[in-house]
């Protein structure tokens, strides 16, 4: 075939080729990329290679449609003219068009130019690929850095979804992450106009979301195409477990042409899963640290309560706060009847919650033998919608009226079941995590101790009440015969007057003994009243007035024994809160002991001053002192230090014990220093309470 119809693809401003007889030449600039005739019309194509980079696409298109048409490349318009002339000459010489490749028409120029152009194009493509990979690596490093070192969940999530949208050209996307506690796929972030996943999805309802279920359960990538766009669901896999999902919506069709983009997307998804796992672990640790701090505070607060009802109120409310649950119940176990008695209930005032069992409800554990057996040694949870739950568990949780319940047994000191803490949720199906179960287990242990302490406190109160009743009864029963004995002695003295010396010694001995018994009764009653008395009748009073009264009273007592009492007390008013009678009695005991255990003619100093918010009261004497071996027990009940000089001094051994009890009940302390044969200084402190 002879080339008569020729297409010349010229540079943008190349001059028109001259017409040559018998040759039809169509000339177009390369920027048009369109031919005026069908490509099959031309016998030959001449291409200006000056802009080969821009023409390569056009030439490839020509090859797709016309594979048999020869193509000659030139680099100038002059060479194009020479090619046309050579072609004309060849036509005149009847040279076939198929021989053009072997003809000497610009053969060297065409071959060299085409080879050079191909090399340039190959280098350009390689350079573009390298530059793109370099840009991808830079972006990957930035994403890796941000995802790997950021512990801010929101930053990680939004960086991941934003990078995915930029890469794929998607118009919307979202990230979901499985929350083990609520058993839901939680939607952490949504971006863009089109988002497939908009609401949290309960895992129990995944059968309504077939594609999501396939991704989560089988770690599959799912692509759905519609028109020129598609949606992609990718699993977030960490440690070979699918933890979440990335949804990309309205993705352009051209995204799928580039394998590098797919590889980059998969790397981004994997890195996001790892980063979210790290953030989740960090958040879990931080959450547990906060919960442990809260647990410690709640345990300390719980330990302050001594009444059983107060312990249950504080304990159950604390658990509800700690785990953010809707319901907590205390079930008291009755071993004789094998029943659980609903003693206390916490129910959050919320909507859309089930109605749970009321206080006073009795659960017959004969109906739940396996569950009762488990309660004796372990903590466990039951979920109403758990497909693995047995019939007994389902009936039990339905009787409680809950969707999820965590049962924590309280074991007494004998190793027997005494009660059960039921931590429940009636708003939604919840799965308690191992960390939450550990918190409950720890707190229930503290609550069991507090309940045991409350039980002991109740026993102590009962014993104290019994003791008080016995003391009052004995004091009443003993006062009457003692009074009659004193009266009898008086009558005997009057009827038999004058008494002999021996009779007088006998009567006096009896009187002293009766007086000691009366003093002992008074001290026992006073101590009992202090220990059993409440603080409800305490009031603010000026302690300076008490000190002045004591100075006047004991100055007279000291004069009877030729002792000197020196008072160093404040002139200003000092207010304290408490029982004025008890504090005055405590100070009086210090002063009376000083006078009693100081020889005639000795010195006593009564001193009071303010220091660090406390009134300090001291009594210093020049008495016999206390032996060193007796000092450790000096404030013990009924204890008296043995000293040759004090053996005949009357006393019950309760005076200093009463001082210690009174002062400590008022928030103060007692102390002393003493040296045998030199004297003693007894001190105490009372907190100042200004009005």
C-alpha positions in Angstrom: 0.0 0.0 0.0 1.3 3.4 -0.9 1.0 6.2 1.7 -1.1 8.9 0.2 -3.1 10.1 3.2 -0.8 11.3 6.0 -1.5 12.7 9.5 1.1 15.2 10.7 1.0 15.9 14.5 3.0 19.1 14.9 4.2 21.4 17.7 1.8 24.0 18.8 3.1 26.8 16.5 4.8 24.8 13.7 4.4 26.2 10.2 2.1 24.4 7.8 3.8 21.7 5.7 3.8 22.4 2.0 1.5 20.5 -0.3 3.1 17.8 -2.4 1.4 16.2 -5.4 -0.4 13.0 -4.8 0.0 13.4 -1.0 -2.9 14.4 1.3 -1.5 15.8 4.5 -3.7 16.7 7.5 -1.8 18.8 10.0 -3.0 19.2 13.7 -1.2 20.7 16.7 -0.5 18.0 19.4 -2.6 19.9 22.0 -5.9 19.0 20.2 -5.4 15.3 20.6 -8.2 14.8 18.1 -7.9 13.8 14.4 -10.1 15.4 11.7 -10.7 11.9 10.1 -11.0 8.4 11.4 -7.5 7.0 12.3 -8.0 4.1 9.8 -8.1 6.7 7.0 -4.3 7.5 7.2 -1.5 5.4 5.7 1.2 7.1 7.8 1.5 9.3 10.9 4.4 11.8 11.3 4.9 13.0 14.9 6.9 16.0 16.1 8.8 14.5 19.1 9.7 17.9 20.6 6.9 17.3 23.2 7.0 13.6 23.5 5.9 13.7 27.1 2.7 15.2 26.2 2.2 13.1 23.0 2.9 9.7 24.5 -0.7 9.3 25.6 -2.0 10.3 22.2 0.4 7.9 20.4 -0.7 5.1 22.7 -4.3 5.9 21.8 -3.4 5.7 18.1 -1.8 2.3 18.7 -4.9 1.0 20.4 -7.0 1.8 17.4 -4.7 1.4 14.5 -1.9 -1.1 14.9 -0.8 -1.4 11.3 -0.2 2.3 10.5 3.5 3.2 10.4 4.5 6.1 12.7 7.6 8.3 11.9 9.0 10.7 14.5 10.8 13.9 13.7 12.1 16.7 15.9 11.8 19.8 13.5 9.5 21.0 10.8 12.4 20.8 8.3 12.8 17.2 9.0 9.1 16.7 8.5 9.5 18.4 5.0 12.4 16.1 4.2 10.4 13.1 5.2 7.5 14.1 3.0 9.8 14.7 0.0 11.5 11.3 0.6 8.1 9.7 0.8 7.1 11.4 -2.5 10.3 10.2 -4.1 9.7 6.7 -2.9 6.2 6.8 -4.3 7.5 7.9 -7.6 9.9 5.0 -7.5 7.1 2.7 -6.6 8.6 1.8 -3.2 6.0 0.0 -1.0 5.1 1.7 2.3 6.1 -1.3 4.2 9.7 -0.6 3.1 9.7 2.8 4.7 11.4 1.4 7.8 14.4 0.3 5.8 14.6 3.3 3.6 17.3 5.9 4.4 14.8 8.6 5.1 15.9 10.1 8.4 16.4 6.6 9.6 19.1 7.5 12.1 17.4 10.7 13.3 14.1 8.9 13.7 15.6 5.9 15.5 17.8 8.0 17.8 15.0 10.4 18.6 12.5 7.6 19.3 15.0 5.7 21.6 15.9 8.9 23.4 12.2 9.8 23.8 11.5 6.4 25.2 14.4 6.6 27.7 13.2 10.0 28.8 9.7 8.8 29.2 10.9 5.8 31.2 13.0 8.0 33.4 10.2 10.4 33.9 7.8 7.6 35.0 10.4 6.2 37.4 11.1 9.6 38.8 7.4 10.2 39.3 7.0 6.8 41.0 10.0 7.5 43.3 8.7 11.0 44.2 5.3 9.6 44.9 6.7 6.8 47.1 8.8 9.3 48.9 5.8 11.4 49.5 3.9 8.4 50.7 6.7 7.4 53.0 6.8 10.9 54.5 3.1 10.8 55.0 3.3 7.3 56.5 6.1 8.5 58.9 4.0 11.4 60.0 0.9 9.3 60.5 3.0 6.6 62.3 4.4 9.3 64.6 1.1 10.9 65.3 -0.7 7.5 65.8 2.1 5.9 67.6 3.0 8.6 70.1 -0.3 10.4 70.7 -2.4 9.2 73.6 -5.2 11.5 72.8 -8.0 9.3 71.5 -9.8 12.1 69.6 -6.6 13.1 67.8 -5.8 9.6 66.8 -9.3 9.0 65.5 -9.7 12.2 63.5 -6.2 11.9 62.0 -6.9 8.4 60.8 -10.3 9.2 59.3 -9.0 12.4 57.7 -6.0 10.7 56.1 -8.2 7.9 54.8 -10.6 10.4 53.2 -7.8 12.4 51.6 -6.2 9.2 50.2 -9.3 7.6 48.7 -11.2 10.7 47.8 -14.2 9.5 49.8 -16.8 12.0 50.7 -17.5 10.6 54.1 -16.3 8.1 56.6 -16.6 6.8 60.2 -14.7 4.8 62.8 -16.3 2.3 65.1 -14.7 0.5 68.1 -16.1 -2.4 70.1 -16.8 -1.5 73.8 -16.6 -4.7 75.8 -18.5 -3.2 78.7 -21.6 -2.1 76.9 -21.3 -4.8 74.2 -21.7 -2.3 71.5 -19.9 -1.1 68.4 -19.4 2.5 69.4 -19.1 5.1 66.6 -16.1 7.2 67.7 -16.1 9.7 64.8 -18.0 10.7 61.6 -16.6 12.9 58.9 -18.0 14.2 55.6 -21.4 14.2 54.0 -21.9 10.4 53.4 -21.5 8.1 56.4 -22.7 4.5 56.4 -22.4 4.1 60.2 -24.2 6.7 62.2 -25.4 5.1 65.4 -24.0 2.7 68.0 -24.8 -1.0 67.1 -25.4 -3.5 69.9 -23.4 -6.6 69.2 -26.4 -8.7 69.9 -28.1 -7.1 66.9 -25.3 -7.5 64.3 -27.5 -9.9 62.4 -29.4 -6.8 61.2 -26.1 -5.5 59.7 -24.8 -8.3 57.5 -21.8 -6.4 56.1 -20.7 -5.1 59.4 -21.0 -8.6 60.9 -18.9 -10.1 58.1 -16.2 -7.5 58.8 -16.2 -7.9 62.5 -16.5 -11.7 62.7 -14.4 -12.7 59.7 -12.1 -9.7 59.3 -13.1 -9.3 55.7 -12.8 -6.2 53.5 -16.1 -5.5 51.9 -16.5 -3.2 48.8 -20.0 -2.3 47.4 -20.2 -0.4 44.1 -23.0 1.7 42.8 -22.7 3.8 39.7 -19.3 5.4 39.7 -18.8 5.3 43.5 -18.4 2.6 46.1 -18.3 2.1 49.8 -15.5 0.3 51.7 -15.7 -1.4 55.1 -12.3 -2.4 56.5 -11.6 -4.3 59.8 -9.4 -2.7 62.5 -7.4 -5.8 63.6 -5.1 -5.7 66.7 -3.3 -8.8 68.0 -5.3 -10.9 65.5 -8.6 -9.8 66.9 -11.0 -7.5 65.1 -11.6 -4.6 67.5 -13.4 -2.1 65.2 -14.2 -1.0 61.7 -13.5 1.9 59.3 -16.2 2.9 56.9 -15.4 4.9 53.7 -18.3 6.1 51.7 -18.8 7.5 48.2 -15.3 6.5 47.1 -14.5 7.5 43.4 -14.0 4.7 40.9 -10.4 5.8 39.9 -9.1 5.0 43.4 -9.0 1.3 42.6 -6.6 1.7 39.7 -3.6 2.3 41.9 -2.2 -0.7 43.8 0.0 1.6 45.9 -3.0 3.5 47.2 -4.5 0.2 48.4 -1.3 -0.8 50.1 -1.1 2.6 51.8 -4.8 2.4 52.9 -4.2 -1.0 54.4 -1.1 0.2 56.3 -3.1 3.2 57.6 -5.9 0.9 58.8 -3.5 -1.5 60.5 -1.6 1.4 62.1 -4.9 3.0 63.3 -6.0 -0.3 64.9 -2.6 -0.6 66.8 -2.8 3.1 67.9 -6.4 2.7 69.1 -5.4 -0.4 71.0 -2.6 1.6 72.7 -4.9 4.5 73.4 -7.6 2.1 74.8 -5.0 0.4 77.0 -3.8 3.8 78.3 -7.3 4.9 78.9 -8.1 1.7 80.6 -5.1 2.0 82.9 -5.9 5.7 83.6 -9.5 4.7 84.2 -8.5 2.0 86.6 -6.1 4.4 88.4 -9.0 6.8 88.9 -11.3 4.0 90.0 -8.7 2.8 92.5 -8.4 6.3 93.9 -12.1 6.5 94.1 -12.3 3.0 95.6 -9.8 4.0 98.3 -11.8 7.1 99.2 -15.0 5.2 99.3 -13.4 2.5 101.5 -12.1 5.1 103.9 -15.6 6.7 104.0 -17.2 3.3 104.5 -14.9 2.6 107.4 -16.3 5.6 109.3 -19.7 4.1 109.6 -20.6 1.8 112.5 -24.3 1.2 112.1 -25.3 -1.6 109.7 -27.9 0.6 107.9 -25.3 3.3 107.4 -22.8 0.8 106.1 -25.3 -0.5 103.5 -26.4 3.0 102.5 -22.8 4.1 101.9 -21.5 0.9 100.5 -24.2 0.3 97.9 -24.3 3.9 96.8 -20.5 3.8 96.4 -20.6 0.7 94.2 -23.2 2.4 92.0 -21.0 5.5 91.7 -17.9 3.4 91.1 -19.3 1.4 88.1 -22.0 3.8 86.9 -24.8 1.1 87.1 -28.5 1.5 87.5 -29.1 -0.9 90.4 -27.3 -2.4 93.4 -28.9 -4.7 95.9 -27.8 -6.3 99.2 -29.2 -9.8 99.6 -29.0 -11.1 103.2 -28.5 -14.9 103.2 -30.6 -16.8 105.7 -28.9 -20.3 106.1 -31.7 -21.9 108.1 -34.3 -21.3 105.3 -31.8 -21.1 102.4 -33.2 -17.8 101.2 -31.9 -14.5 100.1 -33.7 -11.5 101.7 -33.6 -8.2 99.8 -32.5 -6.0 102.6 -31.3 -2.9 100.7 -31.9 -1.5 97.2 -30.3 1.3 95.2 -32.2 2.2 92.0 -31.1 5.1 89.9 -33.9 7.6 89.0 -33.7 7.0 85.2 -36.1 6.4 82.4 -36.3 3.2 80.3 -35.2 1.0 83.1 -36.9 -2.2 84.3 -38.7 -2.6 87.6 -36.5 -4.5 90.0 -37.4 -6.4 93.1 -38.4 -4.3 96.2 -37.0 -4.4 99.7 -38.4 -7.3 101.6 -38.6 -9.7 98.7 -37.5 -13.2 99.5 -35.7 -15.3 96.9 -36.1 -19.1 97.5 -32.6 -20.5 96.7 -34.1 -24.0 96.7 -35.0 -23.1 93.1 -31.4 -22.2 92.2 -29.2 -24.9 93.7 -26.3 -24.6 91.2 -26.3 -20.8 91.5 -26.2 -21.1 95.4 -23.3 -23.5 95.1 -21.3 -21.0 93.0 -22.1 -18.1 95.3 -20.3 -19.9 98.1 -16.9 -19.5 96.5 -16.8 -17.1 93.5 -18.0 -13.9 92.0 -19.7 -14.1 88.6 -22.1 -12.4 86.2 -25.3 -13.3 84.4 -26.7 -11.7 81.3 -30.3 -12.1 80.3 -29.5 -12.2 76.5 -26.4 -14.4 76.8 -27.0 -17.4 74.6 -24.8 -19.5 76.8 -26.8 -18.8 80.0 -28.7 -21.8 81.5 -32.3 -21.8 82.5 -31.6 -21.4 86.2 -29.6 -18.3 85.5 -32.3 -16.8 83.3 -35.0 -17.4 85.9 -32.9 -15.9 88.6 -32.1 -12.7 86.7 -35.7 -12.4 85.6 -36.8 -12.6 89.3 -34.4 -9.7 90.1 -35.8 -7.7 87.1 -32.4 -7.0 85.6 -30.7 -7.4 82.2 -27.2 -8.0 83.6 -26.2 -8.8 87.2 -22.8 -9.3 88.8 -23.1 -11.4 92.0 -20.4 -10.9 94.6 -20.7 -13.1 97.8 -19.8 -11.8 101.3 -18.1 -14.5 103.3 -18.0 -14.3 107.1 -15.1 -15.2 109.4 -16.3 -18.8 109.5 -16.0 -19.1 105.7 -19.8 -19.2 105.3 -22.0 -17.2 103.0 -23.5 -14.2 104.9 -24.8 -12.1 102.0 -24.6 -11.1 98.3 -24.0 -7.8 96.6 -25.9 -7.8 93.3 -24.5 -5.1 90.9 -27.1 -4.8 88.2 -28.0 -3.0 85.0 -31.6 -2.6 83.9 -31.1 -0.1 81.1 -29.1 -2.2 78.6 -27.3 -5.5 78.2 -23.9 -4.9 79.8 -20.8 -7.1 80.1 -18.7 -6.3 83.1 -14.9 -6.3 82.4 -12.3 -8.2 84.3 -11.1 -4.9 85.8 -14.5 -4.0 86.9 -15.1 -7.4 88.5 -11.8 -7.0 90.4 -12.9 -3.6 91.7 -16.2 -5.0 92.9 -14.4 -7.9 94.5 -12.0 -5.6 96.4 -14.8 -3.3 97.5 -17.0 -6.1 98.6 -14.2 -7.3 100.7 -14.0 -3.9 102.4 -17.8 -3.9 102.8 -17.8 -7.3 104.4 -15.3 -6.1 106.9 -17.4 -3.0 107.6 -20.5 -5.1 108.0 -18.7 -7.3 110.4 -17.5 -4.3 112.3 -21.0 -3.0 112.4 -22.2 -6.3 113.8 -19.5 -6.2 116.5 -20.4 -2.6 117.2 -24.0 -3.6 117.7 -22.8 -6.3 120.1 -20.6 -3.8 122.0 -23.5 -1.4 122.2 -25.7 -4.2 123.6 -23.0 -5.1 126.1 -22.4 -1.4 127.1 -26.1 -1.0 127.6 -26.2 -4.2 129.8 -23.1 -2.9 131.7 -24.7 0.5 132.3 -27.9 -1.2 133.5 -25.9 -3.4 135.9 -23.8 -0.5 137.2 -26.9 1.6 137.8 -28.6 -1.3 139.4 -25.6 -2.2 141.6 -25.0 1.5 142.6 -28.7 1.8 143.6 -28.7 -1.5 145.5 -25.4 -0.8 147.2 -26.0 2.8 148.1 -29.0 1.9 150.3 -27.2 -0.6 152.5 -24.2 1.7 152.8 -26.4 4.5 153.9 -28.1 2.3 156.4 -24.7 1.2 157.7 -23.6 4.8 158.2 -26.9 5.5 159.9 -26.5 2.5 162.1 -23.0 3.6 163.2 -24.4 7.0 164.1 -27.2 5.5 166.2 -24.7 3.1 167.9 -22.4 6.1 168.8 -25.3 8.0 170.3 -26.7 5.1 172.4 -23.4 3.9 173.7 -21.7 7.2 174.3 -19.2 7.6 175.6 -17.4 4.9 173.5 -14.3 3.3 174.6 -11.1 3.9 172.7 -11.3 0.5 171.0 -14.9 1.1 170.1 -14.0 4.4 168.6 -11.3 2.8 166.4 -13.7 0.2 165.2 -16.4 2.7 164.3 -13.9 5.0 162.6 -12.5 2.0 160.6 -16.0 1.1 159.4 -16.7 4.7 158.4 -13.5 4.9 156.4 -14.3 1.6 154.6 -17.9 2.8 153.8 -16.5 6.1 152.5 -14.1 4.2 150.2 -16.9 2.1 148.9 -19.0 5.2 148.3 -16.1 6.9 146.5 -15.6 3.8 144.3 -19.3 3.8 143.4 -19.1 7.5 142.5 -16.0 7.0 140.3 -17.5 4.0 138.5 -20.7 5.9 137.9 -18.8 9.0 136.7 -16.6 6.9 134.3 -19.6 5.0 133.0 -21.5 8.3 132.4 -18.6 9.7 130.5 -18.1 6.6 128.3 -21.8 6.1 127.5 -22.8 9.7 127.3 -23.6 11.4 123.9 -22.2 14.6 122.6 -25.6 16.1 121.8 -25.7 18.1 125.0 -22.2 19.6 124.5 -22.1 23.4 124.3 -19.6 26.3 123.9 -18.4 27.7 127.3 -15.6 29.9 128.7 -13.0 27.6 130.2 -11.4 30.5 132.0 -14.3 30.6 134.3 -13.8 26.9 135.1 -10.1 27.5 135.9 -11.0 30.4 138.2 -13.5 28.3 140.1 -10.9 25.5 140.5 -8.3 28.0 141.8 -10.6 29.2 144.5 -11.7 25.7 145.6 -8.4 24.0 145.6 -6.6 26.9 147.2 -8.6 26.2 150.3 -7.9 22.5 150.1 -4.2 23.2 149.9 -4.2 25.5 152.9 -5.6 22.7 155.0 -2.3 20.9 154.4 -0.1 24.0 154.6 0.6 23.7 150.8 1.1 26.5 148.4 -1.1 26.6 145.2 0.2 28.9 142.5 -2.2 29.6 139.6 -1.0 30.8 136.2 -4.1 31.1 134.1 -5.1 33.4 131.2 -7.0 36.6 131.9 -8.9 36.6 128.6 -11.9 34.5 127.7 -11.2 31.1 126.0 -14.0 29.2 124.4 -14.1 25.4 124.1 -16.9 23.0 123.0 -17.8 20.1 125.2 -19.2 19.1 128.6 -18.3 21.7 131.2 -19.0 19.3 134.1 -16.8 16.5 132.6 -13.9 18.8 131.8 -14.1 20.4 135.3 -14.1 17.0 136.9 -11.0 15.9 134.8 -9.1 19.1 135.9 -10.2 18.5 139.4 -8.8 15.0 139.4 -5.4 16.3 138.4 -5.5 18.9 141.2 -6.8 16.6 143.9 -4.1 14.0 143.1 -1.4 16.7 143.3 -2.7 17.8 146.8 -3.2 14.2 147.9 0.3 12.9 146.8 2.3 16.0 147.9 3.6 16.1 151.5 2.4 18.8 153.8 4.1 22.1 153.1 4.7 21.3 149.5 4.2 23.4 146.4 1.7 23.0 143.6 1.4 25.0 140.3 -1.8 25.1 138.2 -0.9 26.4 134.8 -3.0 27.0 131.6 -2.0 28.5 128.3 -2.9 28.5 124.6 -0.7 26.7 122.0 -1.4 25.7 118.4 -5.2 26.0 118.7 -5.3 24.0 122.0 -5.7 25.0 125.6 -2.9 23.3 127.6 -3.7 22.5 131.2 -0.8 21.4 133.6 -0.6 20.6 137.2 3.0 20.5 138.6 3.7 19.2 142.2 6.7 18.6 144.5 5.3 15.3 145.7 6.5 11.8 145.9 6.7 11.2 142.2 6.0 7.9 140.3 8.4 5.0 140.1 9.7 4.5 136.5 8.4 0.9 136.3 4.9 2.1 137.1 4.6 5.0 134.7 3.5 3.0 131.7 0.2 1.9 133.4 -0.6 5.1 135.3 -3.7 5.9 133.2 -5.0 2.3 133.4 -8.2 1.6 135.2 -7.9 0.5 138.9 -4.1 0.9 138.7 -2.3 2.5 141.6 1.5 2.9 141.7 3.1 1.3 144.7 5.2 3.6 146.9 5.9 3.3 150.6 4.8 6.8 151.3 1.5 6.5 149.4 0.2 3.1 150.5 -2.1 4.6 153.2 -3.6 7.3 150.9 -7.1 6.4 149.9 -7.9 6.0 146.2 -9.8 3.8 143.6 -7.4 3.9 140.7 -10.0 5.4 138.4 -9.3 9.1 138.7 -6.6 9.3 135.9 -8.5 6.8 133.7 -11.5 9.1 133.9 -9.3 12.1 132.9 -7.9 10.3 129.9 -11.4 9.2 128.8 -12.9 12.7 129.1 -10.0 14.5 127.4 -9.8 12.1 124.5 -13.6 12.3 124.0 -13.1 16.0 123.6 -10.4 15.6 120.9 -7.4 16.2 123.2 -4.5 14.2 124.7 -3.0 13.5 128.1 0.6 13.1 129.1 2.9 13.4 132.1 6.5 13.5 133.3 7.6 12.3 136.8 10.6 11.5 138.8 10.4 9.5 142.0 11.2 11.6 145.0 11.1 14.9 143.1 7.5 15.3 141.8 5.3 15.1 138.8 3.7 17.3 136.1 0.4 16.1 134.6 -0.8 17.8 131.4 -3.7 17.6 128.9 -4.9 19.5 125.9 -8.4 20.6 124.8 -9.1 22.0 121.3 -10.3 25.6 121.2 -13.6 26.1 119.4 -14.4 29.8 118.7 -18.0 30.8 118.3 
